């Protein structure tokens, strides 16, 4: 979404390759069959709006197009950023320590056969190894998963895997690759038949690759890129020196208030958080929790926390 806004409104020439390593074969096939275009529908209480995203230039599936096609794409000289959204399980690490589990089945298999990796860490390291051998510069590895300090986790996992393979390669990665942390906040519900029907009503086109989301969006990015980056800030992203204060803001004010409403709403017989927010007493209680209890514990430079709380009202 940010990339498409940047391209359409500010003339950015950055393009994107979408890759699925495991699962999602139909998603990639759908994109390939409709010229790599897909719809993002924003849904609010008042209205739905639709935007056709057109910045994807290539879509690959490792199991269909072949891993070699994925690695070849990652080794193109112009590639500057590899971003990952692979869920916490995709890191093959211990959540408690943040360390890579070398005995994880995927990691163990990749260490035995590093040129045909199956894990995300293995694919990233193999691509970086090939770029190093070809005399190409490294790229930035950017995690977009919903984990605290996701960039640090990604760095730990990638470097630990590389060290287990080749100490010299690991040293090159540590010196040449950056791993910025990010915080993403936007509700994107699972796509249903009703969602696709609504997108068809809005656009007049049946789009099996379409997604729906809430109007609110926030993307906070640690500004630490080794080979340049798009000017995402022009599209509304926040480029900062430290993502941690923003993570704490989200965890306490949004996630904490969500849990608060879930527990009390259950006791009151409500089925959904939205039901709680229709109750004036619950809405006021949640806002009071944020402003009176959570805001005093936070210090986020450049953010009006009272205004941030109002997004939940």
KALINMO-V391743 format. One record per run of one state. SS is the DSSP state (H for helix, E for strand, - for the rest). FROM is the first residue (numbers start at 1). TO is the last residue. If there is no record, write none. Layout:
BEGIN
SS,FROM,TO
SS,FROM,TO
END
This chain:
BEGIN
-,1,1
H,2,10
-,11,15
E,16,20
-,21,24
H,25,33
-,34,37
E,38,43
-,44,47
E,48,53
-,54,55
E,56,61
H,62,65
-,66,66
H,67,74
-,75,80
E,81,84
-,85,87
H,88,91
-,92,92
E,93,93
-,94,99
E,100,100
-,101,104
H,105,112
-,113,113
H,114,116
-,117,119
H,120,133
-,134,139
E,140,143
-,144,149
H,150,165
-,166,166
H,167,176
-,177,181
E,182,185
-,186,192
H,193,203
-,204,210
E,211,214
-,215,217
E,218,222
-,223,231
H,232,235
-,236,237
E,238,240
-,241,243
H,244,268
-,269,272
H,273,277
-,278,279
H,280,297
-,298,304
H,305,310
-,311,313
END
